[in-house]
Amino acid sequence: MCGIVGYLGATNASDVLLTGLKRLEYRGYDSAGLATIHDGQLHVRRAVGPVDQLQESLTKSPVRGEIGIGHTRWATHGQPSEQNAHPHMDASGRIALVHNGVIENHSSIRNFLADEGIQFHSQTDTECLVQLIGFFYGRSGDLRESLELALQEVRGTFGIALVCSDHPETLFSARRGSPLLVGITAEGYVIASDPHAVVAHTSDVTYLEDDEVAVLSPAGLEATTIHSVAVEKRIEVLDLSLADVGLSGHANYMEKEIREQPESLREMMRGRLDVTNGRIVLGGLTEIERDLAHFQRVLLFGCGTAWHAALIGGYLFETLAGIPTTVQYASELRYRNPLIEENTLAVAMSQSGETADTLAALREVKLKGATCLGIVNTVGSSIALETDAGVYLHVGPEIGVASTKAFTAQVAVLTMMACDLGRRRRLSPEQTANVVHELATMPEKIAEALETEKQIQSLVADLSQHDNWLYLGRGVNFPVALEGALKLKEISYIHAEGLPAAEMKHGPIALIDKGMPVVVIAVQDHTYEKVLSNIEEVRSRKGRVIAIATQGDTQIGEVADEVIFVPPTIPALSPLVTTIPLQWLAYHTALHRGCNVDKPRNLAKSVTVE
Ligand code: M6R
C-alpha cells in the first residue's frame, strides 16, 4: 500500500518521479504528490486522485530540480484529500517526507509536538514523523542524527524517502517492515518501494533491511542502522525487464495477466516437473528435504485470493499426501495463539510477500516452532526472506489489483508440493506420474479454457443488471466459487457470495429470486450428481444457472440456463481450468459496468497495514 519513489541524478527529477509513480500506482491511487529541490528551495505539488491528476497539476505549474521524492497513496489515516496527500513537511518547511507504512504511536507524538507549539496540517500519521524529525533537527542542526532519533522513537512500519532544502544534493531513506530498494544508476540513484519504478533506470540494486538508513549523495551510498552502526550493502542484479511491467499492447493489466496464464504456468513449472520420470523437483525445498517425509501436520495461511488457493491446497494435501491440514486466514491466525504441534509444516501464501497479516502470522507460527515455507511471487520480499525455505511462483510481476495469474500458479505449486509429499508417503510411482503428466498438460488446457471469453462476453450485458449473485462449488471447487465471487465483488462492485453448493439450502437459498445469477461449478467428479440436484434446487426458485462444466457433458445442458465448457482433467487439477471462465466473467462484467478493472475503488495491490 502506497508507493514511494526518490531520485537523485542529472535530469529533471519530476519526470523521473512521475514515471515511477505511474508504475507504482497499483499500490494505491487515492492521491499523489512530489517534492523537488531547486535553487535551495523545496517545491511541492500534490493532487487528489490518480497520478494523472498530479501530472495535470505539474503541466500547469511545473517544478524543476534534479533531486526529489514522490508518493502515491492508499489512505489509512485521514481521508483522501490534498491536505493528507504526501509529501508532508516539517514546521520549518525545509524537510519533505514520503512514507509507506503506519506509525502506530502517532497520537502520542502529535500530542508531544503540539505541546511544543507545533501546528499540524493533516490528519496523517506521516506528518507526525516528519514533524518529529524537524523538531530534533531544529535543536541539533544534524539531519542524519535527527532522522535516526525520530526513527528510534516511532513504533510501526515505514519505508521513507526524505529531502531537505539545506541538503540539496542528498536523498535520505530508511525502512522498517515496508519494502525499499535503492537502484544505482550511472548518474545517481532511484529509490522505490518496489522494483517496477527502478527497472527503467538500472538493474543494479540493493535492498534496505529493517531499521536501516541509506544516505545517498554524489559522494556515494552510505548505509547504517538507525543506531548509526555502519552496514555493508550487497549490490544485486534485478531479475525484471521493462517489458514485464508494461502492458505489451493489452487494454489493461488484468487482461494481460489473465491471458498470460498458459505461459506463466509453463515458466513456473519449467525444471520442476520431471515428466520423463514422473517426479516433482522443487529446488526451493532442498533446505528441508530431510524433514519432508516426517511432517505430521500442515498449516496453510494467507489472505484473500491467497487464502482461497490455500483452501485448495488443504484439500490436496489431505487427498494426495494424506497429511492432516488446516487452513487459516492469516489475520485470524496471528491473534488466536495457535497450537503448533511438533512436526508442523506451516506454509505462508502471498503473491506480494508483503501482506502485513500474513507476515505477522508467519512470525507467530515460527516463534512457536513450526518449520515455515513461503509460496511467494515477489523475489526478495519480506515473507520470502523470513521463511525457512519456499517456492517462488515466478510468474512475473502481477500489477492488476485483482489477483489472477498468481492464483493459478499458487494452486499449481500447492499441487506439486502435495504430490511430492504424497510420493514420500502413500502415492505410488504410477499415481504420482499421473498427476505430473496431467500438470504438464495444464498450460494447453488453460489456453483452451481462455477461449470461453467470447461466450462470456455475450452473457454479461444481461447478467450485469443483477446486484446479487451466488457462486456454488463442492470439494476442491468450493474455493474456486469463493474466488469467482471475490473477483466479481472487487472489480465490478456487484455483491456475490461463494458457497459450498450443499450449504445453499441451509439459508442462502432464501435469496434466490427470478433471474438471480447462480454460477455453479459442475465438473464431472464424484460430487457431480449432487451438484445437479443443487442446480435443480436453484431452478425451482427461478434462479438463472450458469454452469461451468466438463467438455463432453451431455446432461448439464438439460438443467442449466447457460453452460460454459472447460477441458477435462483429473478432479484434483480441475480448479486450474474452472477458475479461468470465472476470471473472464468478472472482468467482462466489470468492463460492461464501466469499472476500472486495474484500480478498483478502495483497494490496493498489497495490503501492508493490519
Ligand atoms: O499479496 P498477497 O497474496 O498476500 O495478497 C493477499 C490479498 O490481499 C489479495 O489476494 C487480494 O485478495 C486480491 N486483491 C484478490 O484479487
Boltz pocket constraint, residues with backbone or C-beta under 6 A from the ligand:
constraints:
  - pocket:
      binder: B
      contacts: [[A, 302], [A, 303], [A, 304], [A, 305], [A, 306], [A, 349], [A, 350], [A, 351], [A, 352], [A, 353], [A, 354], [A, 355], [A, 358], [A, 401], [A, 402], [A, 403], [A, 404], [A, 486], [A, 487], [A, 490], [A, 604], [A, 605], [A, 606], [A, 607]]
      max_distance: 6.0
